[in-house]
Amino acid sequence: MTQLNRGRSGRDLGSGAMTNSLEEVLQAKVIFVIGSNTTWNHPVFASLLKQAVKLRGAKLIVCDPRRIDLVDFADIWLQQRNGSDVALLSGLVHIIVREGWKPPTTSGSAPKVGRNTASPSSSTRQRR
């Protein structure tokens, strides 16, 4: 089930759903968790996440001002200030765009990353 967060204008601001399967975490080389007490809210996924770290050597980065359970498994704990998630993520996006990093694709064409890549209709369209 997807949870949509609606702003005053009615546009989507985010989704509480994952875009990948639970099992995919076991194949991950790096796992980035931000603003989620995963062990408390999603214990099955947290169990798989811990397996990926302990048994398969995945690197775990936890971004949370609280000392949540996953911090004990993390390679890096970023204890940012409350309310600074957007600034942190914007900084990461800036570095990704500046360095030209693109996700690997199976179709041979990487998605566009950078300024002015959205079509005019996609930025003004309201999702339902």
N, C-alpha and C positions, 0 to 999 in steps of 0.2 A: 504494500500500500504506500502510495506516495503522499507525503504531506507537503502541501504548498503553503508558503508564507506569502501573504498578500500585503502589499503596501497600500497607502491611501489611494493611489491611482488604480489599484486593482491588478497591476502587473506582477508577474512572478519575481520574487526576490531570491528564491532558493528552494531547495528540495531536501526533505529529510531522508530520501531514499538513496541507496547506493546504486552505482551504475555497473557494478561487477558482481560476480557470484561470490559466495562465501569461500568456496574452495580456492579461488584464485589467489587469496592472500598467502596460501602455502607456497606459491611459485614466485612471490614477490622478492626482489632483492632489497628494496627499501620501502618502508611503510611510514607514512606521515599521518599523524593523528593530531587534530587541532580542535579544541573546545568540546571534547567529548569524553565523558567518563565511561569509556567503552565497557569496562569490566562490570560496572553497575547497570548500565542501560542495555547492553547487548552481550550477555555473558557467553553465548555460544560463539559469536564472532570473536570475542576477546580470547577465548580458549584457543581458537585456530590461530589467532594473531600471535599468541605466546608460543605456540608450537612452531610457527614460522621463524621466530626469533631464536628459540632455544635449540630446536632440532635441525633447522635448515639454514641457520646463519644469516637470516634477514636482518638488516639494519633498521632500527626503530627510532624515529624522531617524534617526540611528544611535545606539543606546544600547548601548555596549559599553566595558568598561574597557580593552580592547586597541585598538591602532591598526590596525584591519583595513583592507583595501583600500577598502571603501566609504566610509570616512571622507574620502577625497580627493574624493568626489562629493557629500558631505553638506552641507546648509545648516546643520544643527545636529548637533553631536556631544556627546552626554551621556556623559561618562566616569564612570559611577557606580562605587561601590566593589563589589568582589566580594561576592556574596551579597545584594545589595540590590535585585534585580529585583522581588521581590514587593512591597516597600515602595514602589518607584517606580510600579509598575502599580496598586497600591491607591490611591495618591495621584491618579493619573489617573482611575481609576474614581470616586473621591470627587468630583472636579471635574465629571465628566460628569453624575453624578447630581444634584449640587447645582445645576448650571446648567440641568438639564432637557433636555440635548441628546439628541436621538434620531436614529437613522439614517433616511435617506429610504427610503420603501417604495413599491413599485409598486401594492400592493393598497389603499392609502389608510389602513391602520391600522398605526401604529407599534408595535413590540414594547414591552412594559412595561419601564421602567427604574426601579429603586429597591428599597426594602426590601419584603420579604414578597410578592414577585411569583411565586415558585415554588409550585407546588401541593405539598401535603404528601407525596404519593406520589413526586414527582419528586426530592425531596431525599433520600429514604430508599431509593429504588430502586437496585439494583445493575445496571450495564450489563454486557453480555457481549460 
